[in-house]
Amino acid sequence: MNFSSYILGCGSYLPKKIIKNNELPKKLKTSDEWIKTRTGIRQRHIADKKQFNSDLGFEAAQKAIKNSQISISNIDLIIVATSTPDHTFPSTATKIQGKLGIKKGFAFDIQAACSGFIYALSVADNYIVNNQAKNALVIGSEVFSRILDWNDRSTCVLFGDGAGAIVLGKNKKKNSGIISTELYSDGRHYDLLYVNGGVATNQKAGYVKMKGKEVFKHAVQKLVSCIEISLKKNNLKKNDIDWIVPHQANKRIMDMTAVKLGVSKDKVLATVDKYANTSSASIPLTLDYAVKKKIIKRGDIVVFEAIGGGLTWGCSIMKY
């Protein structure tokens, strides 16, 4: 296997405010049991009104850089995956660049909904492979609470706020790193999961709208296919997988994907009960949790996978 770049360190940040299922507005006509049974979610973190997306991303970035044991001055690329930026422009990435005091390199955002982190990871990997960057800060950061209709129980119970980050560097030892990344999209299904607002549409942020059953069907089929294709391309078998770090959309999607893939559910790492669906932040948040708990260790074969609005989906296989 040929490795290009590898993860030097990771970090995460979660807002202090926690809303448990039984604290949700009574007018939603839902219950803690219903939410847990359908989604696996028990609680979610919600950003303070004075907190911007860039504030969450900045906190996660600082921790990732510290854990990577490199100087901030060595970061020459910042990519932020988000669907909830501070402003239409400038990018949230440039705001975080400014907060970190980085004066060199370049920074930009990527918008691929819940698949955003895998897209950002792939782009950063390619910049490093082509020697256009040495160390990339890749962040998934979301404040989805700002685009939720809190009267719509089909969506508002699912999401939370948070940020996760990694530092990606050039692999010199050739014994770990990103093996392969697969990216896909199909715009024919954009109306299955979208926000009903936008600058050119109605000049409003809008609210999340979703056809849950249809998304579930697409998610399982597309994620299983994506992982199988990637394994085959790299002469890997399902038994070679040590851990799967999925987008934390729904525990049932995660479990069903494992069953269809033929991988033990014990290998699927879940934080959806603690954080809910944090969109592009969910994979790096879960990765950081697993690394801190010493679940994921150096040398493990790890699979990232996600599907989101667009539809967009993808997976990445790496030797951590």
C-alpha positions as a Markdown table, in Angstrom:
| # | Residue | x | y | z |
|---|---|---|---|---|
| 1 | Met | 0.0 | 0.0 | 0.0 |
| 2 | Asn | 1.2 | 3.5 | -0.9 |
| 3 | Phe | 0.5 | 6.2 | 1.7 |
| 4 | Ser | 0.4 | 9.9 | 0.9 |
| 5 | Ser | -0.5 | 11.8 | 4.0 |
| 6 | Tyr | -1.4 | 10.9 | 7.6 |
| 7 | Ile | -3.1 | 12.3 | 10.6 |
| 8 | Leu | -0.7 | 13.9 | 13.0 |
| 9 | Gly | -3.3 | 14.8 | 15.6 |
| 10 | Cys | -7.0 | 15.5 | 16.2 |
| 11 | Gly | -9.1 | 17.7 | 18.5 |
| 12 | Ser | -12.7 | 18.5 | 19.1 |
| 13 | Tyr | -15.0 | 21.0 | 20.8 |
| 14 | Leu | -18.6 | 20.8 | 22.1 |
| 15 | Pro | -20.7 | 23.7 | 23.4 |
| 16 | Lys | -21.4 | 23.6 | 27.1 |
| 17 | Lys | -25.2 | 23.7 | 26.8 |
| 18 | Ile | -26.7 | 20.2 | 26.6 |
| 19 | Ile | -30.3 | 19.5 | 25.8 |
| 20 | Lys | -31.6 | 16.0 | 26.7 |
| 21 | Asn | -34.5 | 14.4 | 24.9 |
| 22 | Asn | -36.9 | 15.0 | 27.8 |
| 23 | Glu | -36.0 | 18.7 | 27.8 |
| 24 | Leu | -37.2 | 19.3 | 24.2 |
| 25 | Pro | -40.4 | 21.4 | 23.8 |
| 26 | Lys | -43.5 | 19.5 | 24.9 |
| 27 | Lys | -45.4 | 20.7 | 21.8 |
| 28 | Leu | -43.3 | 18.4 | 19.7 |
| 29 | Lys | -45.4 | 15.5 | 20.9 |
| 30 | Thr | -42.4 | 13.2 | 21.1 |
| 31 | Ser | -40.6 | 11.4 | 23.9 |
| 32 | Asp | -37.2 | 10.3 | 25.1 |
| 33 | Glu | -38.0 | 6.7 | 24.4 |
| 34 | Trp | -39.3 | 7.4 | 20.8 |
| 35 | Ile | -36.2 | 9.4 | 20.0 |
| 36 | Lys | -33.8 | 6.8 | 21.4 |
| 37 | Thr | -35.5 | 3.9 | 19.7 |
| 38 | Arg | -35.7 | 5.6 | 16.3 |
| 39 | Thr | -32.3 | 7.3 | 16.3 |
| 40 | Gly | -30.1 | 6.3 | 19.2 |
| 41 | Ile | -29.9 | 9.9 | 20.3 |
| 42 | Arg | -30.1 | 10.8 | 24.0 |
| 43 | Gln | -28.9 | 14.4 | 24.0 |
| 44 | Arg | -27.3 | 17.1 | 21.9 |
| 45 | His | -25.0 | 20.1 | 22.5 |
| 46 | Ile | -26.3 | 23.5 | 21.5 |
| 47 | Ala | -24.1 | 26.6 | 20.8 |
| 48 | Asp | -24.6 | 29.8 | 22.8 |
| 49 | Lys | -26.3 | 32.6 | 20.8 |
| 50 | Lys | -23.0 | 34.5 | 21.0 |
| 51 | Gln | -21.0 | 31.6 | 19.6 |
| 52 | Phe | -20.2 | 31.6 | 15.9 |
| 53 | Asn | -19.3 | 28.5 | 13.8 |
| 54 | Ser | -15.7 | 29.9 | 13.6 |
| 55 | Asp | -15.5 | 29.9 | 17.4 |
| 56 | Leu | -16.3 | 26.2 | 17.6 |
| 57 | Gly | -13.9 | 25.4 | 14.8 |
| 58 | Phe | -11.1 | 27.5 | 16.3 |
| 59 | Glu | -11.4 | 25.6 | 19.6 |
| 60 | Ala | -11.2 | 22.2 | 17.9 |
| 61 | Ala | -8.3 | 23.5 | 15.7 |
| 62 | Gln | -6.2 | 24.6 | 18.6 |
| 63 | Lys | -6.5 | 21.1 | 20.3 |
| 64 | Ala | -5.7 | 19.3 | 17.0 |
| 65 | Ile | -2.6 | 21.4 | 16.5 |
| 66 | Lys | -1.5 | 20.9 | 20.1 |
| 67 | Asn | -2.0 | 17.1 | 19.8 |
| 68 | Ser | -0.1 | 17.0 | 16.5 |
| 69 | Gln | 2.9 | 18.5 | 18.3 |
| 70 | Ile | 3.7 | 20.9 | 15.5 |
| 71 | Ser | 3.9 | 24.6 | 15.5 |
| 72 | Ile | 1.0 | 26.7 | 14.3 |
| 73 | Ser | 3.4 | 28.4 | 11.9 |
| 74 | Asn | 3.8 | 25.1 | 10.1 |
| 75 | Ile | 0.1 | 25.0 | 9.0 |
| 76 | Asp | -0.1 | 26.2 | 5.4 |
| 77 | Leu | -3.6 | 25.0 | 4.4 |
| 78 | Ile | -6.9 | 25.2 | 6.2 |
| 79 | Ile | -10.1 | 23.6 | 4.9 |
| 80 | Val | -13.4 | 23.9 | 6.8 |
| 81 | Ala | -16.3 | 21.6 | 5.9 |
| 82 | Thr | -19.5 | 23.3 | 6.9 |
| 83 | Ser | -23.1 | 24.0 | 5.9 |
| 84 | Thr | -23.6 | 26.6 | 8.6 |
| 85 | Pro | -20.8 | 29.3 | 8.0 |
| 86 | Asp | -20.6 | 32.5 | 9.9 |
| 87 | His | -21.2 | 34.6 | 6.8 |
| 88 | Thr | -22.0 | 34.1 | 3.1 |
| 89 | Phe | -18.4 | 35.3 | 2.7 |
| 90 | Pro | -15.6 | 35.5 | 3.7 |
| 91 | Ser | -15.1 | 31.8 | 4.4 |
| 92 | Thr | -15.2 | 30.4 | 7.9 |
| 93 | Ala | -11.8 | 29.0 | 7.2 |
| 94 | Thr | -10.2 | 32.4 | 6.7 |
| 95 | Lys | -11.8 | 33.6 | 10.0 |
| 96 | Ile | -10.3 | 30.6 | 11.8 |
| 97 | Gln | -7.0 | 31.3 | 10.1 |
| 98 | Gly | -7.1 | 34.9 | 11.5 |
| 99 | Lys | -8.0 | 33.7 | 15.0 |
| 100 | Leu | -5.0 | 31.3 | 14.9 |
| 101 | Gly | -2.7 | 34.1 | 13.8 |
| 102 | Ile | -1.6 | 32.2 | 10.7 |
| 103 | Lys | -0.4 | 34.7 | 8.0 |
| 104 | Lys | 0.8 | 32.3 | 5.3 |
| 105 | Gly | -0.8 | 29.6 | 3.1 |
| 106 | Phe | -4.4 | 29.6 | 2.1 |
| 107 | Ala | -7.8 | 28.7 | 3.5 |
| 108 | Phe | -11.3 | 28.0 | 2.1 |
| 109 | Asp | -14.6 | 26.2 | 2.9 |
| 110 | Ile | -16.2 | 23.1 | 1.4 |
| 111 | Gln | -19.9 | 22.5 | 1.4 |
| 112 | Ala | -21.0 | 18.9 | 0.9 |
| 113 | Ala | -23.5 | 18.7 | 3.8 |
| 114 | Cys | -22.9 | 15.7 | 6.1 |
| 115 | Ser | -20.3 | 14.3 | 3.7 |
| 116 | Gly | -18.2 | 17.5 | 3.9 |
| 117 | Phe | -15.4 | 16.2 | 6.2 |
| 118 | Ile | -14.6 | 13.3 | 3.8 |
| 119 | Tyr | -14.6 | 15.7 | 0.9 |
| 120 | Ala | -12.3 | 18.1 | 2.8 |
| 121 | Leu | -10.0 | 15.3 | 3.8 |
| 122 | Ser | -9.7 | 14.2 | 0.2 |
| 123 | Val | -8.9 | 17.7 | -1.1 |
| 124 | Ala | -6.3 | 18.2 | 1.6 |
| 125 | Asp | -4.7 | 14.9 | 0.9 |
| 126 | Asn | -4.4 | 15.8 | -2.8 |
| 127 | Tyr | -2.8 | 19.1 | -2.0 |
| 128 | Ile | -0.2 | 17.3 | 0.2 |
| 129 | Val | 0.4 | 14.6 | -2.4 |
| 130 | Asn | 1.1 | 17.3 | -5.1 |
| 131 | Asn | 3.4 | 19.2 | -2.8 |
| 132 | Gln | 1.2 | 22.2 | -2.7 |
| 133 | Ala | 0.9 | 22.1 | 1.1 |
| 134 | Lys | 2.9 | 20.5 | 3.8 |
| 135 | Asn | 0.5 | 20.5 | 6.8 |
| 136 | Ala | -3.2 | 20.9 | 6.4 |
| 137 | Leu | -5.8 | 21.7 | 9.1 |
| 138 | Val | -9.0 | 20.0 | 8.2 |
| 139 | Ile | -12.1 | 21.0 | 10.3 |
| 140 | Gly | -15.7 | 20.0 | 10.3 |
| 141 | Ser | -17.7 | 22.6 | 12.2 |
| 142 | Glu | -21.5 | 23.1 | 12.5 |
| 143 | Val | -24.1 | 25.1 | 14.3 |
| 144 | Phe | -27.1 | 23.3 | 12.9 |
| 145 | Ser | -29.3 | 24.6 | 15.7 |
| 146 | Arg | -29.5 | 27.8 | 13.7 |
| 147 | Ile | -31.2 | 26.2 | 10.8 |
| 148 | Leu | -33.7 | 23.9 | 12.7 |
| 149 | Asp | -37.4 | 24.5 | 12.9 |
| 150 | Trp | -37.9 | 23.6 | 16.6 |
| 151 | Asn | -41.6 | 22.9 | 15.8 |
| 152 | Asp | -40.7 | 20.1 | 13.4 |
| 153 | Arg | -40.0 | 16.9 | 15.3 |
| 154 | Ser | -38.9 | 15.1 | 12.2 |
| 155 | Thr | -35.7 | 17.2 | 12.1 |
| 156 | Cys | -35.1 | 19.2 | 15.2 |
| 157 | Val | -34.6 | 16.2 | 17.5 |
| 158 | Leu | -31.8 | 14.8 | 15.2 |
| 159 | Phe | -29.1 | 17.5 | 15.2 |
| 160 | Gly | -26.6 | 19.2 | 17.4 |
| 161 | Asp | -23.7 | 21.6 | 17.3 |
| 162 | Gly | -20.0 | 20.9 | 17.5 |
| 163 | Ala | -16.6 | 20.9 | 15.8 |
| 164 | Gly | -13.8 | 18.4 | 15.1 |
| 165 | Ala | -10.4 | 18.9 | 13.5 |
| 166 | Ile | -7.4 | 17.0 | 12.3 |
| 167 | Val | -3.9 | 18.0 | 11.2 |
| 168 | Leu | -2.8 | 16.2 | 8.1 |
| 169 | Gly | 0.9 | 16.0 | 7.2 |
| 170 | Lys | 3.2 | 14.4 | 4.7 |
| 171 | Asn | 3.9 | 10.8 | 5.4 |
| 172 | Lys | 7.7 | 10.2 | 5.5 |
| 173 | Lys | 7.8 | 6.8 | 7.2 |
| 174 | Lys | 5.5 | 5.1 | 4.7 |
| 175 | Asn | 3.9 | 3.0 | 7.4 |
| 176 | Ser | 0.6 | 4.8 | 7.9 |
| 177 | Gly | -1.8 | 7.2 | 6.3 |
| 178 | Ile | -4.7 | 7.7 | 3.9 |
| 179 | Ile | -5.0 | 4.6 | 1.6 |
| 180 | Ser | -7.9 | 5.6 | -0.6 |
| 181 | Thr | -10.9 | 8.0 | -0.7 |
| 182 | Glu | -14.0 | 7.6 | -2.8 |
| 183 | Leu | -16.4 | 10.5 | -3.4 |
| 184 | Tyr | -19.8 | 10.5 | -5.1 |
| 185 | Ser | -22.8 | 12.7 | -5.6 |
| 186 | Asp | -26.2 | 12.5 | -7.4 |
| 187 | Gly | -28.0 | 15.9 | -7.7 |
| 188 | Arg | -31.2 | 14.2 | -8.8 |
| 189 | His | -32.0 | 13.5 | -5.1 |
| 190 | Tyr | -31.3 | 17.0 | -3.8 |
| 191 | Asp | -34.9 | 17.3 | -2.4 |
| 192 | Leu | -34.5 | 14.4 | -0.1 |
| 193 | Leu | -32.4 | 16.4 | 2.3 |
| 194 | Tyr | -32.0 | 20.2 | 1.9 |
| 195 | Val | -32.5 | 23.6 | 3.5 |
| 196 | Asn | -35.4 | 25.7 | 2.1 |
| 197 | Gly | -33.5 | 28.9 | 2.1 |
| 198 | Gly | -30.5 | 30.6 | 0.4 |
| 199 | Val | -29.0 | 33.9 | -0.8 |
| 200 | Ala | -30.3 | 33.5 | -4.3 |
| 201 | Thr | -33.5 | 31.7 | -3.4 |
| 202 | Asn | -35.2 | 33.8 | -0.7 |
| 203 | Gln | -32.4 | 35.7 | 1.1 |
| 204 | Lys | -33.0 | 33.6 | 4.2 |
| 205 | Ala | -31.1 | 30.9 | 6.0 |
| 206 | Gly | -34.1 | 28.5 | 5.9 |
| 207 | Tyr | -34.7 | 25.3 | 7.8 |
| 208 | Val | -33.6 | 21.7 | 7.3 |
| 209 | Lys | -36.1 | 19.6 | 5.4 |
| 210 | Met | -35.8 | 15.8 | 5.1 |
| 211 | Lys | -37.6 | 12.7 | 3.7 |
| 212 | Gly | -36.2 | 10.4 | 6.3 |
| 213 | Lys | -37.3 | 7.0 | 4.9 |
| 214 | Glu | -35.9 | 7.8 | 1.5 |
| 215 | Val | -32.6 | 9.0 | 2.9 |
| 216 | Phe | -32.3 | 5.8 | 5.0 |
| 217 | Lys | -32.7 | 3.6 | 1.9 |
| 218 | His | -30.1 | 5.5 | -0.1 |
| 219 | Ala | -27.7 | 5.7 | 2.8 |
| 220 | Val | -27.4 | 2.0 | 3.5 |
| 221 | Gln | -27.1 | 1.0 | -0.2 |
| 222 | Lys | -24.7 | 3.7 | -1.2 |
| 223 | Leu | -22.4 | 3.5 | 1.8 |
| 224 | Val | -22.0 | -0.3 | 1.6 |
| 225 | Ser | -21.3 | 0.0 | -2.1 |
| 226 | Cys | -18.7 | 2.8 | -1.6 |
| 227 | Ile | -16.8 | 0.8 | 1.1 |
| 228 | Glu | -16.8 | -2.4 | -0.9 |
| 229 | Ile | -15.5 | -0.6 | -4.0 |
| 230 | Ser | -12.7 | 1.0 | -2.0 |
| 231 | Leu | -11.7 | -2.2 | -0.3 |
| 232 | Lys | -11.5 | -4.0 | -3.6 |
| 233 | Lys | -9.4 | -1.3 | -5.2 |
| 234 | Asn | -6.9 | -1.6 | -2.4 |
| 235 | Asn | -6.8 | -5.4 | -2.1 |
| 236 | Leu | -8.3 | -5.2 | 1.3 |
| 237 | Lys | -10.9 | -7.5 | 2.9 |
| 238 | Lys | -13.7 | -6.7 | 5.3 |
| 239 | Asn | -11.8 | -8.6 | 8.0 |
| 240 | Asp | -8.9 | -6.1 | 7.6 |
| 241 | Ile | -11.1 | -3.3 | 9.0 |
| 242 | Asp | -10.4 | -2.6 | 12.6 |
| 243 | Trp | -12.9 | 0.3 | 13.0 |
| 244 | Ile | -15.6 | 2.1 | 11.1 |
| 245 | Val | -16.1 | 5.8 | 12.0 |
| 246 | Pro | -19.4 | 6.7 | 10.4 |
| 247 | His | -21.2 | 9.9 | 10.0 |
| 248 | Gln | -23.4 | 9.9 | 13.1 |
| 249 | Ala | -26.8 | 10.4 | 11.4 |
| 250 | Asn | -28.8 | 7.6 | 12.9 |
| 251 | Lys | -27.9 | 4.5 | 14.9 |
| 252 | Arg | -30.2 | 2.3 | 12.8 |
| 253 | Ile | -28.4 | 3.4 | 9.6 |
| 254 | Met | -25.0 | 2.7 | 11.1 |
| 255 | Asp | -26.1 | -0.7 | 12.3 |
| 256 | Met | -27.8 | -1.7 | 9.1 |
| 257 | Thr | -24.8 | -0.6 | 7.1 |
| 258 | Ala | -22.6 | -2.9 | 9.2 |
| 259 | Val | -24.9 | -5.8 | 8.7 |
| 260 | Lys | -25.1 | -5.4 | 4.9 |
| 261 | Leu | -21.4 | -4.9 | 4.7 |
| 262 | Gly | -20.8 | -8.1 | 6.8 |
| 263 | Val | -18.8 | -6.3 | 9.5 |
| 264 | Ser | -19.4 | -6.7 | 13.3 |
| 265 | Lys | -21.4 | -3.9 | 14.8 |
| 266 | Asp | -18.8 | -3.9 | 17.6 |
| 267 | Lys | -16.4 | -2.3 | 15.1 |
| 268 | Val | -18.7 | 0.6 | 14.4 |
| 269 | Leu | -17.9 | 3.6 | 16.6 |
| 270 | Ala | -20.9 | 5.6 | 17.8 |
| 271 | Thr | -21.2 | 9.0 | 19.5 |
| 272 | Val | -24.7 | 9.8 | 18.2 |
| 273 | Asp | -26.2 | 9.2 | 21.6 |
| 274 | Lys | -24.0 | 11.9 | 23.1 |
| 275 | Tyr | -23.7 | 14.4 | 20.3 |
| 276 | Ala | -26.7 | 13.7 | 17.9 |
| 277 | Asn | -26.1 | 14.5 | 14.2 |
| 278 | Thr | -23.4 | 17.2 | 14.0 |
| 279 | Ser | -23.3 | 16.9 | 10.2 |
| 280 | Ser | -19.7 | 17.5 | 8.8 |
| 281 | Ala | -18.4 | 17.6 | 12.4 |
| 282 | Ser | -19.5 | 14.1 | 13.4 |
| 283 | Ile | -16.6 | 12.1 | 11.9 |
| 284 | Pro | -13.8 | 14.1 | 13.4 |
| 285 | Leu | -15.7 | 14.4 | 16.7 |
| 286 | Thr | -16.0 | 10.6 | 16.9 |
| 287 | Leu | -12.4 | 10.1 | 15.8 |
| 288 | Asp | -11.1 | 12.4 | 18.6 |
| 289 | Tyr | -13.3 | 10.6 | 21.1 |
| 290 | Ala | -12.0 | 7.2 | 20.1 |
| 291 | Val | -8.4 | 8.3 | 20.1 |
| 292 | Lys | -8.7 | 9.9 | 23.5 |
| 293 | Lys | -10.3 | 6.7 | 24.9 |
| 294 | Lys | -7.5 | 4.7 | 23.3 |
| 295 | Ile | -10.0 | 2.7 | 21.2 |
| 296 | Ile | -8.3 | 3.7 | 17.9 |
| 297 | Lys | -4.6 | 3.1 | 18.0 |
| 298 | Arg | -1.7 | 3.7 | 15.6 |
| 299 | Gly | -1.6 | 1.0 | 13.0 |
| 300 | Asp | -5.4 | 0.3 | 13.0 |
| 301 | Ile | -7.2 | 0.2 | 9.6 |
| 302 | Val | -10.0 | 2.8 | 10.0 |
| 303 | Val | -12.9 | 3.5 | 7.6 |
| 304 | Phe | -14.6 | 6.9 | 7.5 |
| 305 | Glu | -18.0 | 7.0 | 5.7 |
| 306 | Ala | -20.8 | 9.5 | 5.3 |
| 307 | Ile | -23.8 | 10.5 | 3.2 |
| 308 | Gly | -25.5 | 13.9 | 3.2 |
| 309 | Gly | -27.6 | 16.4 | 1.3 |
| 310 | Gly | -27.0 | 16.6 | -2.4 |
| 311 | Leu | -27.0 | 13.7 | -2.3 |
| 312 | Thr | -23.3 | 13.4 | -1.6 |
| 313 | Trp | -21.5 | 10.5 | -0.1 |
| 314 | Gly | -18.1 | 8.9 | 0.2 |
| 315 | Cys | -15.6 | 6.9 | 2.3 |
| 316 | Ser | -12.0 | 7.0 | 3.2 |
| 317 | Ile | -9.7 | 4.1 | 4.3 |
| 318 | Met | -6.6 | 4.8 | 6.3 |
| 319 | Lys | -4.0 | 3.1 | 8.4 |
| 320 | Tyr | -4.1 | 5.3 | 11.5 |
